[in-house]
Amino acid sequence: MPARIYQRPKNAMQSGKAGLGEWILDFAPTEARQADPLMGWTGSGDTQAQVQLKFASADEAKAYAAKHGIAAEVHTVPPRRLKLQTYADNFK
């Protein structure tokens, strides 16, 4: 079962930065989602896709994946660059 390890991106709708330092291990879905003929809801029998494991660092997540034989791919987040400007720069 393949997995990916990544950091959660900052929510664009909020200014808070809570939970940005944690690393998440997600499992890839093993079967496609199908529509239920009676209710019309979509779902699958794959329970691994519902699991999200949270770690304090990428090394901890990689160590967990290696210990349990999970093929994991690490996705790094590019560094954020802040464009600092004053309010007066809007009128130049």
PyMOL commands that set and color helices and strands:
alter all, ss='L'
color gray80, all
select helices_A, chain A and resi 48-50+58-67+87-91
alter helices_A, ss='H'
color red, helices_A
select strands_A, chain A and resi 3-7+23-27+34-35+42-43+52-55+72-74
alter strands_A, ss='S'
color yellow, strands_A
deselect
rebuild
show_as cartoon
